[in-house]
Amino acid sequence: QVQLVQSGGGLVQAGGSLRLSCVASSRTFSGYAMGWYRQAPGKEREFVASIAWSSSTTSYADSVKGRFTISGDNSKNTVYLQMNSLKPEDTAIYYCKLFSTRGGGWGQGTQVTVSS
């Protein structure tokens, strides 16, 4: 299984920005997309954004549209999440995800805390 190592995150005031990154330990030729999910305290893990590598098609949850941008480079096994205009409601542990025809995987999670 490919390891996904996340970095970034932290504490920021409302209206601020953070950038998350996720790097795969090795190139996967079966991976077709990567995405970001988040889990707030007491909540289920929810979809945030994804990118399909072949088409570079991106998708976003309604709650983050216009504020978050997903990008990456499949050749470098990387994906990013640029988060702008952060709100306290964005506070959660963020996880990157690999979608693969041979089984995907999850990053270790990165805490994002947005204060009022």
Buried (B, 14 or more C-beta within 10 A) or exposed (E): EBEBEBEBBEEBEEEBEBBBBBBBEEEBEEBBBBBBBBBBEEEEBEBBBBBBBEEEEBBBBEBBEEBBBBBBEBEEBBBBBBBBEBBEEBBBBBBBBBBBEEEBBBBEBBEBBBEE
